[in-house]
Amino acid sequence: MEMSDGISRFRLEGHQNAQEVLLSGSFNNWRTSGMAMQKSKNGWEVKLKLVPGRYEYKFIVDGTWMRDLENLQKLNDTYGDFNSVYFKPNVSFTIERDAKKKNGKYLVCGVVST
């Protein structure tokens, strides 16, 4: 979901016959308007600029709420289903090809705060 320019992209595959697909979640206080997704070749997508953090979300396809079945990270909602979860990182890095391994593994250290 994270793009190289820091923008987060949400995608919903399929649903080509849908008239309207919206994205709603904790990033917009679960509003049901104003976050319209654009039809793409294989489904629907929308790009958002989000600050680092954890976000819960669902798609609304022609008025029907649905979680992101391609995303295995989920939390119980209060309606007997699940919300999909997206973590926007605050740091991205690449391990160089010639980086030294210790015991066949890379060691990555850091501080995590919530």
GURO-527453 format. One record per residue (C-alpha): residue number from 1; residue in three letters; x, z, y. Coordinates in pm, whole numbers, plus 32768, in hexadecimal, padded with zeros to 4 digits. Layout:
<sites>
<site resi="NUM" resn="Ala" c1="X" c3="Z" c2="Y"/>
...
</sites>
This chain:
<sites>
<site resi="1" resn="Met" c1="8000" c3="8000" c2="8000"/>
<site resi="2" resn="Glu" c1="8123" c3="803E" c2="80EC"/>
<site resi="3" resn="Met" c1="81A3" c3="7F03" c2="8194"/>
<site resi="4" resn="Ser" c1="8302" c3="7ED1" c2="821C"/>
<site resi="5" resn="Asp" c1="828D" c3="7EF2" c2="8386"/>
<site resi="6" resn="Gly" c1="81F9" c3="804D" c2="834D"/>
<site resi="7" resn="Ile" c1="8093" c3="7FCE" c2="833A"/>
<site resi="8" resn="Ser" c1="7FBF" c3="803E" c2="8213"/>
<site resi="9" resn="Arg" c1="7EF5" c3="7F33" c2="8162"/>
<site resi="10" resn="Phe" c1="7DBF" c3="7F87" c2="8097"/>
<site resi="11" resn="Arg" c1="7D49" c3="7E80" c2="7FA0"/>
<site resi="12" resn="Leu" c1="7C16" c3="7E5A" c2="7EC6"/>
<site resi="13" resn="Glu" c1="7C2F" c3="7D4E" c2="7DBD"/>
<site resi="14" resn="Gly" c1="7AFF" c3="7C7D" c2="7D68"/>
<site resi="15" resn="His" c1="79A5" c3="7CAA" c2="7DFE"/>
<site resi="16" resn="Gln" c1="79B5" c3="7B47" c2="7E85"/>
<site resi="17" resn="Asn" c1="7839" c3="7B37" c2="7E9E"/>
<site resi="18" resn="Ala" c1="7820" c3="7C6F" c2="7F76"/>
<site resi="19" resn="Gln" c1="7796" c3="7C42" c2="80D4"/>
<site resi="20" resn="Glu" c1="784F" c3="7D6B" c2="816B"/>
<site resi="21" resn="Val" c1="7968" c3="7E50" c2="80F6"/>
<site resi="22" resn="Leu" c1="79CF" c3="7F7F" c2="81C4"/>
<site resi="23" resn="Leu" c1="7AE1" c3="8082" c2="819F"/>
<site resi="24" resn="Ser" c1="7A89" c3="81EB" c2="81E5"/>
<site resi="25" resn="Gly" c1="7B53" c3="8328" c2="81BC"/>
<site resi="26" resn="Ser" c1="7BF3" c3="845A" c2="824D"/>
<site resi="27" resn="Phe" c1="7CB1" c3="837E" c2="8347"/>
<site resi="28" resn="Asn" c1="7B6B" c3="8323" c2="83FA"/>
<site resi="29" resn="Asn" c1="7A9A" c3="845A" c2="83AB"/>
<site resi="30" resn="Trp" c1="79E1" c3="839A" c2="8299"/>
<site resi="31" resn="Arg" c1="792D" c3="82BD" c2="8395"/>
<site resi="32" resn="Thr" c1="786B" c3="819E" c2="82FF"/>
<site resi="33" resn="Ser" c1="78A4" c3="80A8" c2="841B"/>
<site resi="34" resn="Gly" c1="79C6" c3="8010" c2="84D1"/>
<site resi="35" resn="Met" c1="7AB8" c3="7FEA" c2="83AB"/>
<site resi="36" resn="Ala" c1="7A4E" c3="7E94" c2="832A"/>
<site resi="37" resn="Met" c1="7B2F" c3="7DF2" c2="8227"/>
<site resi="38" resn="Gln" c1="7B85" c3="7C81" c2="8235"/>
<site resi="39" resn="Lys" c1="7B3F" c3="7B97" c2="8114"/>
<site resi="40" resn="Ser" c1="7C7F" c3="7B19" c2="8072"/>
<site resi="41" resn="Lys" c1="7CD3" c3="7A27" c2="7F5A"/>
<site resi="42" resn="Asn" c1="7CA4" c3="7B2D" c2="7E46"/>
<site resi="43" resn="Gly" c1="7BC5" c3="7C2E" c2="7EEC"/>
<site resi="44" resn="Trp" c1="7BC7" c3="7CF7" c2="802D"/>
<site resi="45" resn="Glu" c1="7CD1" c3="7DA1" c2="8102"/>
<site resi="46" resn="Val" c1="7D0B" c3="7E60" c2="8241"/>
<site resi="47" resn="Lys" c1="7E4C" c3="7ED4" c2="82EA"/>
<site resi="48" resn="Leu" c1="7E64" c3="8024" c2="839A"/>
<site resi="49" resn="Lys" c1="7F6C" c3="80DC" c2="8460"/>
<site resi="50" resn="Leu" c1="7F69" c3="823F" c2="83D7"/>
<site resi="51" resn="Val" c1="8044" c3="836B" c2="841F"/>
<site resi="52" resn="Pro" c1="80F3" c3="8404" c2="82F0"/>
<site resi="53" resn="Gly" c1="8013" c3="84DC" c2="8219"/>
<site resi="54" resn="Arg" c1="7F16" c3="84E6" c2="80FE"/>
<site resi="55" resn="Tyr" c1="7DD5" c3="8421" c2="8121"/>
<site resi="56" resn="Glu" c1="7C9C" c3="840D" c2="804D"/>
<site resi="57" resn="Tyr" c1="7BCD" c3="82D0" c2="8057"/>
<site resi="58" resn="Lys" c1="7ABF" c3="81F9" c2="7FB8"/>
<site resi="59" resn="Phe" c1="7A41" c3="8097" c2="7FE0"/>
<site resi="60" resn="Ile" c1="78DA" c3="8049" c2="8044"/>
<site resi="61" resn="Val" c1="786C" c3="7F02" c2="7FA4"/>
<site resi="62" resn="Asp" c1="771F" c3="7E88" c2="802C"/>
<site resi="63" resn="Gly" c1="76B8" c3="7FF2" c2="8068"/>
<site resi="64" resn="Thr" c1="7734" c3="807C" c2="7F1A"/>
<site resi="65" resn="Trp" c1="7852" c3="8179" c2="7F22"/>
<site resi="66" resn="Met" c1="7965" c3="8143" c2="7E23"/>
<site resi="67" resn="Arg" c1="7AC1" c3="81CA" c2="7DE7"/>
<site resi="68" resn="Asp" c1="7BF5" c3="80F4" c2="7DC2"/>
<site resi="69" resn="Leu" c1="7C08" c3="80B9" c2="7C49"/>
<site resi="70" resn="Glu" c1="7D67" c3="8028" c2="7C6D"/>
<site resi="71" resn="Asn" c1="7DE7" c3="8172" c2="7CFC"/>
<site resi="72" resn="Leu" c1="7E14" c3="8280" c2="7BF4"/>
<site resi="73" resn="Gln" c1="7E45" c3="8392" c2="7CF8"/>
<site resi="74" resn="Lys" c1="7CF6" c3="8435" c2="7D31"/>
<site resi="75" resn="Leu" c1="7C4E" c3="857F" c2="7D8B"/>
<site resi="76" resn="Asn" c1="7AF4" c3="85FF" c2="7D3E"/>
<site resi="77" resn="Asp" c1="79FB" c3="85C4" c2="7E51"/>
<site resi="78" resn="Thr" c1="78D0" c3="86A9" c2="7E7E"/>
<site resi="79" resn="Tyr" c1="77DC" c3="85AC" c2="7DEC"/>
<site resi="80" resn="Gly" c1="784B" c3="859E" c2="7C80"/>
<site resi="81" resn="Asp" c1="793E" c3="847E" c2="7CAD"/>
<site resi="82" resn="Phe" c1="7A9E" c3="8454" c2="7D37"/>
<site resi="83" resn="Asn" c1="7B47" c3="83EF" c2="7E79"/>
<site resi="84" resn="Ser" c1="7C7A" c3="8313" c2="7E64"/>
<site resi="85" resn="Val" c1="7DB5" c3="83AC" c2="7EF9"/>
<site resi="86" resn="Tyr" c1="7EC5" c3="8300" c2="7FC4"/>
<site resi="87" resn="Phe" c1="8008" c3="83A5" c2="8031"/>
<site resi="88" resn="Lys" c1="80A2" c3="830A" c2="8169"/>
<site resi="89" resn="Pro" c1="8217" c3="8358" c2="8154"/>
<site resi="90" resn="Asn" c1="82DA" c3="83D6" c2="827C"/>
<site resi="91" resn="Val" c1="8424" c3="8357" c2="81F2"/>
<site resi="92" resn="Ser" c1="8478" c3="821D" c2="8132"/>
<site resi="93" resn="Phe" c1="85C9" c3="81CF" c2="809C"/>
<site resi="94" resn="Thr" c1="8671" c3="80DF" c2="7FAF"/>
<site resi="95" resn="Ile" c1="876F" c3="813E" c2="7EAA"/>
<site resi="96" resn="Glu" c1="888C" c3="8049" c2="7EC1"/>
<site resi="97" resn="Arg" c1="88E2" c3="7F89" c2="7D89"/>
<site resi="98" resn="Asp" c1="8A42" c3="8018" c2="7D7A"/>
<site resi="99" resn="Ala" c1="89DA" c3="8182" c2="7DBC"/>
<site resi="100" resn="Lys" c1="8A87" c3="827E" c2="7CDA"/>
<site resi="101" resn="Lys" c1="89B7" c3="8316" c2="7BC5"/>
<site resi="102" resn="Lys" c1="89EA" c3="8470" c2="7B36"/>
<site resi="103" resn="Asn" c1="899D" c3="8486" c2="79C3"/>
<site resi="104" resn="Gly" c1="88EA" c3="8337" c2="79DB"/>
<site resi="105" resn="Lys" c1="87FA" c3="83B3" c2="7AE9"/>
<site resi="106" resn="Tyr" c1="87DE" c3="83AC" c2="7C61"/>
<site resi="107" resn="Leu" c1="87B1" c3="84F5" c2="7D17"/>
<site resi="108" resn="Val" c1="86C9" c3="84EE" c2="7E42"/>
<site resi="109" resn="Cys" c1="86A4" c3="862A" c2="7F14"/>
<site resi="110" resn="Gly" c1="85C7" c3="867F" c2="8037"/>
<site resi="111" resn="Val" c1="84CA" c3="8769" c2="80D0"/>
<site resi="112" resn="Val" c1="8355" c3="873F" c2="809A"/>
<site resi="113" resn="Ser" c1="825D" c3="87E3" c2="8180"/>
<site resi="114" resn="Thr" c1="80E3" c3="87DD" c2="8183"/>
</sites>
